[in-house]
Amino acid sequence: MSLKKNPKNSPSDESDPYTLALGISLKKLRSQARFESEIRQFLEEFPEEVTERVIQFLRERRILDDSKTTQSLIERYSGRRSVGSERIRAELTKRGAPEEMIDAALAGANAGEGEGMLQALEAKFGRTLPDRAKAARFLYARGFPEDEIESALDQFFHS
């Protein structure tokens, strides 16, 4: 990344690294919620003090909040689009969520995993009952725990 002027995409004072870094951060945050670690990656070519100043600015205005971003991701993968806790954990880890935040968020999310499996099965197969093995593979591919898939299948096929 170059700190050269770019009249189309840059804030008014393009020579100021802070203004440029803040502009980049806000543009990335506009498209989706981000974790602090993701913002740090976007700003890795800027001096550390500039990055810290941008992070502090975003935190103070509650624009950057790892807790809200974690919860948002968990909610996105619930209901008819349900995925298992292992898949959510992998996504959160890949995106840079703090490990203790992942553990805390998934502790509450695991309680509704059985209902999530049923909703996912209904969304995928509707009223046409698939082969039991196909339904099991579907749930497994979505990251649901193997030990809970069997009970969800029992419920789905008996309803």
C-alpha positions as protocol buffer text, in pm:
chain_id: "A"
residue {
  index: 1
  type: MET
  ca { x: 0 y: 0 z: 0 }
}
residue {
  index: 2
  type: SER
  ca { x: 129 y: 338 z: -88 }
}
residue {
  index: 3
  type: LEU
  ca { x: 57 y: 657 z: 100 }
}
residue {
  index: 4
  type: LYS
  ca { x: 38 y: 848 z: -230 }
}
residue {
  index: 5
  type: LYS
  ca { x: -258 y: 1065 z: -311 }
}
residue {
  index: 6
  type: ASN
  ca { x: -563 y: 901 z: -461 }
}
residue {
  index: 7
  type: PRO
  ca { x: -823 y: 1166 z: -539 }
}
residue {
  index: 8
  type: LYS
  ca { x: -1111 y: 922 z: -591 }
}
residue {
  index: 9
  type: ASN
  ca { x: -1099 y: 721 z: -267 }
}
residue {
  index: 10
  type: SER
  ca { x: -912 y: 925 z: -9 }
}
residue {
  index: 11
  type: PRO
  ca { x: -1019 y: 1166 z: 262 }
}
residue {
  index: 12
  type: SER
  ca { x: -950 y: 1535 z: 206 }
}
residue {
  index: 13
  type: ASP
  ca { x: -599 y: 1538 z: 360 }
}
residue {
  index: 14
  type: GLU
  ca { x: -438 y: 1239 z: 189 }
}
residue {
  index: 15
  type: SER
  ca { x: -90 y: 1322 z: 313 }
}
residue {
  index: 16
  type: ASP
  ca { x: -191 y: 1251 z: 674 }
}
residue {
  index: 17
  type: PRO
  ca { x: -138 y: 878 z: 747 }
}
residue {
  index: 18
  type: TYR
  ca { x: -398 y: 884 z: 1027 }
}
residue {
  index: 19
  type: THR
  ca { x: -668 y: 1024 z: 797 }
}
residue {
  index: 20
  type: LEU
  ca { x: -581 y: 772 z: 529 }
}
residue {
  index: 21
  type: ALA
  ca { x: -579 y: 481 z: 778 }
}
residue {
  index: 22
  type: LEU
  ca { x: -910 y: 591 z: 927 }
}
residue {
  index: 23
  type: GLY
  ca { x: -1063 y: 616 z: 580 }
}
residue {
  index: 24
  type: ILE
  ca { x: -950 y: 264 z: 494 }
}
residue {
  index: 25
  type: SER
  ca { x: -1087 y: 130 z: 822 }
}
residue {
  index: 26
  type: LEU
  ca { x: -1424 y: 297 z: 783 }
}
residue {
  index: 27
  type: LYS
  ca { x: -1454 y: 172 z: 426 }
}
residue {
  index: 28
  type: LYS
  ca { x: -1386 y: -187 z: 540 }
}
residue {
  index: 29
  type: LEU
  ca { x: -1634 y: -151 z: 827 }
}
residue {
  index: 30
  type: ARG
  ca { x: -1901 y: -18 z: 594 }
}
residue {
  index: 31
  type: SER
  ca { x: -1931 y: -350 z: 411 }
}
residue {
  index: 32
  type: GLN
  ca { x: -1948 y: -573 z: 722 }
}
residue {
  index: 33
  type: ALA
  ca { x: -1867 y: -589 z: 1091 }
}
residue {
  index: 34
  type: ARG
  ca { x: -1499 y: -657 z: 1148 }
}
residue {
  index: 35
  type: PHE
  ca { x: -1281 y: -773 z: 1433 }
}
residue {
  index: 36
  type: GLU
  ca { x: -1004 y: -554 z: 1568 }
}
residue {
  index: 37
  type: SER
  ca { x: -747 y: -803 z: 1437 }
}
residue {
  index: 38
  type: GLU
  ca { x: -891 y: -765 z: 1085 }
}
residue {
  index: 39
  type: ILE
  ca { x: -860 y: -386 z: 1101 }
}
residue {
  index: 40
  type: ARG
  ca { x: -502 y: -425 z: 1224 }
}
residue {
  index: 41
  type: GLN
  ca { x: -427 y: -643 z: 921 }
}
residue {
  index: 42
  type: PHE
  ca { x: -569 y: -381 z: 685 }
}
residue {
  index: 43
  type: LEU
  ca { x: -348 y: -120 z: 849 }
}
residue {
  index: 44
  type: GLU
  ca { x: -30 y: -325 z: 880 }
}
residue {
  index: 45
  type: GLU
  ca { x: 167 y: -92 z: 651 }
}
residue {
  index: 46
  type: PHE
  ca { x: 96 y: 209 z: 871 }
}
residue {
  index: 47
  type: PRO
  ca { x: 306 y: 298 z: 1175 }
}
residue {
  index: 48
  type: GLU
  ca { x: 193 y: 130 z: 1500 }
}
residue {
  index: 49
  type: GLU
  ca { x: 98 y: 463 z: 1662 }
}
residue {
  index: 50
  type: VAL
  ca { x: -132 y: 546 z: 1370 }
}
residue {
  index: 51
  type: THR
  ca { x: -299 y: 205 z: 1391 }
}
residue {
  index: 52
  type: GLU
  ca { x: -346 y: 239 z: 1767 }
}
residue {
  index: 53
  type: ARG
  ca { x: -496 y: 585 z: 1725 }
}
residue {
  index: 54
  type: VAL
  ca { x: -744 y: 459 z: 1462 }
}
residue {
  index: 55
  type: ILE
  ca { x: -839 y: 156 z: 1678 }
}
residue {
  index: 56
  type: GLN
  ca { x: -893 y: 382 z: 1979 }
}
residue {
  index: 57
  type: PHE
  ca { x: -1110 y: 620 z: 1773 }
}
residue {
  index: 58
  type: LEU
  ca { x: -1324 y: 334 z: 1643 }
}
residue {
  index: 59
  type: ARG
  ca { x: -1362 y: 177 z: 1989 }
}
residue {
  index: 60
  type: GLU
  ca { x: -1460 y: 505 z: 2156 }
}
residue {
  index: 61
  type: ARG
  ca { x: -1739 y: 554 z: 1904 }
}
residue {
  index: 62
  type: ARG
  ca { x: -1845 y: 188 z: 1933 }
}
residue {
  index: 63
  type: ILE
  ca { x: -1784 y: 135 z: 1564 }
}
residue {
  index: 64
  type: LEU
  ca { x: -1541 y: -146 z: 1642 }
}
residue {
  index: 65
  type: ASP
  ca { x: -1663 y: -400 z: 1896 }
}
residue {
  index: 66
  type: ASP
  ca { x: -1537 y: -760 z: 1887 }
}
residue {
  index: 67
  type: SER
  ca { x: -1818 y: -875 z: 2115 }
}
residue {
  index: 68
  type: LYS
  ca { x: -2092 y: -741 z: 1887 }
}
residue {
  index: 69
  type: THR
  ca { x: -1916 y: -878 z: 1580 }
}
residue {
  index: 70
  type: THR
  ca { x: -1895 y: -1224 z: 1740 }
}
residue {
  index: 71
  type: GLN
  ca { x: -2263 y: -1218 z: 1831 }
}
residue {
  index: 72
  type: SER
  ca { x: -2358 y: -1097 z: 1485 }
}
residue {
  index: 73
  type: LEU
  ca { x: -2174 y: -1384 z: 1321 }
}
residue {
  index: 74
  type: ILE
  ca { x: -2338 y: -1639 z: 1551 }
}
residue {
  index: 75
  type: GLU
  ca { x: -2681 y: -1495 z: 1475 }
}
residue {
  index: 76
  type: ARG
  ca { x: -2610 y: -1502 z: 1102 }
}
residue {
  index: 77
  type: TYR
  ca { x: -2554 y: -1877 z: 1125 }
}
residue {
  index: 78
  type: SER
  ca { x: -2871 y: -1959 z: 1316 }
}
residue {
  index: 79
  type: GLY
  ca { x: -3225 y: -2048 z: 1218 }
}
residue {
  index: 80
  type: ARG
  ca { x: -3272 y: -2183 z: 867 }
}
residue {
  index: 81
  type: ARG
  ca { x: -2906 y: -2120 z: 786 }
}
residue {
  index: 82
  type: SER
  ca { x: -2785 y: -2301 z: 1097 }
}
residue {
  index: 83
  type: VAL
  ca { x: -2439 y: -2441 z: 1112 }
}
residue {
  index: 84
  type: GLY
  ca { x: -2272 y: -2628 z: 1395 }
}
residue {
  index: 85
  type: SER
  ca { x: -2060 y: -2482 z: 1668 }
}
residue {
  index: 86
  type: GLU
  ca { x: -1740 y: -2624 z: 1518 }
}
residue {
  index: 87
  type: ARG
  ca { x: -1800 y: -2448 z: 1191 }
}
residue {
  index: 88
  type: ILE
  ca { x: -1881 y: -2123 z: 1371 }
}
residue {
  index: 89
  type: ARG
  ca { x: -1565 y: -2164 z: 1582 }
}
residue {
  index: 90
  type: ALA
  ca { x: -1358 y: -2213 z: 1266 }
}
residue {
  index: 91
  type: GLU
  ca { x: -1508 y: -1904 z: 1102 }
}
residue {
  index: 92
  type: LEU
  ca { x: -1455 y: -1688 z: 1411 }
}
residue {
  index: 93
  type: THR
  ca { x: -1097 y: -1812 z: 1450 }
}
residue {
  index: 94
  type: LYS
  ca { x: -1023 y: -1749 z: 1083 }
}
residue {
  index: 95
  type: ARG
  ca { x: -1154 y: -1394 z: 1111 }
}
residue {
  index: 96
  type: GLY
  ca { x: -947 y: -1324 z: 1424 }
}
residue {
  index: 97
  type: ALA
  ca { x: -1196 y: -1327 z: 1710 }
}
residue {
  index: 98
  type: PRO
  ca { x: -1032 y: -1353 z: 2053 }
}
residue {
  index: 99
  type: GLU
  ca { x: -1039 y: -1714 z: 2179 }
}
residue {
  index: 100
  type: GLU
  ca { x: -1201 y: -1631 z: 2515 }
}
residue {
  index: 101
  type: MET
  ca { x: -1478 y: -1444 z: 2332 }
}
residue {
  index: 102
  type: ILE
  ca { x: -1539 y: -1743 z: 2104 }
}
residue {
  index: 103
  type: ASP
  ca { x: -1566 y: -1978 z: 2403 }
}
residue {
  index: 104
  type: ALA
  ca { x: -1808 y: -1751 z: 2588 }
}
residue {
  index: 105
  type: ALA
  ca { x: -2028 y: -1691 z: 2283 }
}
residue {
  index: 106
  type: LEU
  ca { x: -2045 y: -2056 z: 2184 }
}
residue {
  index: 107
  type: ALA
  ca { x: -2130 y: -2169 z: 2537 }
}
residue {
  index: 108
  type: GLY
  ca { x: -2466 y: -1998 z: 2501 }
}
residue {
  index: 109
  type: ALA
  ca { x: -2514 y: -2093 z: 2137 }
}
residue {
  index: 110
  type: ASN
  ca { x: -2469 y: -2467 z: 2194 }
}
residue {
  index: 111
  type: ALA
  ca { x: -2797 y: -2488 z: 2385 }
}
residue {
  index: 112
  type: GLY
  ca { x: -3003 y: -2426 z: 2071 }
}
residue {
  index: 113
  type: GLU
  ca { x: -2800 y: -2648 z: 1842 }
}
residue {
  index: 114
  type: GLY
  ca { x: -3061 y: -2926 z: 1832 }
}
residue {
  index: 115
  type: GLU
  ca { x: -3330 y: -2682 z: 1720 }
}
residue {
  index: 116
  type: GLY
  ca { x: -3086 y: -2538 z: 1465 }
}
residue {
  index: 117
  type: MET
  ca { x: -3032 y: -2881 z: 1313 }
}
residue {
  index: 118
  type: LEU
  ca { x: -3406 y: -2932 z: 1274 }
}
residue {
  index: 119
  type: GLN
  ca { x: -3451 y: -2590 z: 1114 }
}
residue {
  index: 120
  type: ALA
  ca { x: -3164 y: -2656 z: 874 }
}
residue {
  index: 121
  type: LEU
  ca { x: -3311 y: -2993 z: 776 }
}
residue {
  index: 122
  type: GLU
  ca { x: -3655 y: -2841 z: 718 }
}
residue {
  index: 123
  type: ALA
  ca { x: -3508 y: -2559 z: 510 }
}
residue {
  index: 124
  type: LYS
  ca { x: -3302 y: -2799 z: 300 }
}
residue {
  index: 125
  type: PHE
  ca { x: -3545 y: -3085 z: 247 }
}
residue {
  index: 126
  type: GLY
  ca { x: -3888 y: -2941 z: 328 }
}
residue {
  index: 127
  type: ARG
  ca { x: -4163 y: -3200 z: 318 }
}
residue {
  index: 128
  type: THR
  ca { x: -3978 y: -3451 z: 103 }
}
residue {
  index: 129
  type: LEU
  ca { x: -3795 y: -3684 z: 334 }
}
residue {
  index: 130
  type: PRO
  ca { x: -3444 y: -3758 z: 213 }
}
residue {
  index: 131
  type: ASP
  ca { x: -3245 y: -4070 z: 271 }
}
residue {
  index: 132
  type: ARG
  ca { x: -3134 y: -4069 z: 637 }
}
residue {
  index: 133
  type: ALA
  ca { x: -2767 y: -4096 z: 538 }
}
residue {
  index: 134
  type: LYS
  ca { x: -2800 y: -3795 z: 307 }
}
residue {
  index: 135
  type: ALA
  ca { x: -2953 y: -3588 z: 587 }
}
residue {
  index: 136
  type: ALA
  ca { x: -2675 y: -3697 z: 823 }
}
residue {
  index: 137
  type: ARG
  ca { x: -2407 y: -3596 z: 571 }
}
residue {
  index: 138
  type: PHE
  ca { x: -2578 y: -3260 z: 526 }
}
residue {
  index: 139
  type: LEU
  ca { x: -2568 y: -3190 z: 902 }
}
residue {
  index: 140
  type: TYR
  ca { x: -2212 y: -3314 z: 936 }
}
residue {
  index: 141
  type: ALA
  ca { x: -2098 y: -3091 z: 650 }
}
residue {
  index: 142
  type: ARG
  ca { x: -2253 y: -2795 z: 831 }
}
residue {
  index: 143
  type: GLY
  ca { x: -2032 y: -2860 z: 1132 }
}
residue {
  index: 144
  type: PHE
  ca { x: -2283 y: -3005 z: 1375 }
}
residue {
  index: 145
  type: PRO
  ca { x: -2144 y: -3243 z: 1640 }
}
residue {
  index: 146
  type: GLU
  ca { x: -2164 y: -3608 z: 1540 }
}
residue {
  index: 147
  type: ASP
  ca { x: -2301 y: -3719 z: 1876 }
}
residue {
  index: 148
  type: GLU
  ca { x: -2606 y: -3490 z: 1840 }
}
residue {
  index: 149
  type: ILE
  ca { x: -2684 y: -3556 z: 1473 }
}
residue {
  index: 150
  type: GLU
  ca { x: -2847 y: -3893 z: 1543 }
}
residue {
  index: 151
  type: SER
  ca { x: -3100 y: -3751 z: 1790 }
}
residue {
  index: 152
  type: ALA
  ca { x: -3185 y: -3465 z: 1551 }
}
residue {
  index: 153
  type: LEU
  ca { x: -3242 y: -3718 z: 1273 }
}
residue {
  index: 154
  type: ASP
  ca { x: -3471 y: -3922 z: 1499 }
}
residue {
  index: 155
  type: GLN
  ca { x: -3679 y: -3611 z: 1566 }
}
residue {
  index: 156
  type: PHE
  ca { x: -3685 y: -3505 z: 1201 }
}
residue {
  index: 157
  type: PHE
  ca { x: -3790 y: -3841 z: 1062 }
}
residue {
  index: 158
  type: HIS
  ca { x: -4056 y: -3899 z: 1329 }
}
residue {
  index: 159
  type: SER
  ca { x: -4225 y: -3562 z: 1281 }
}
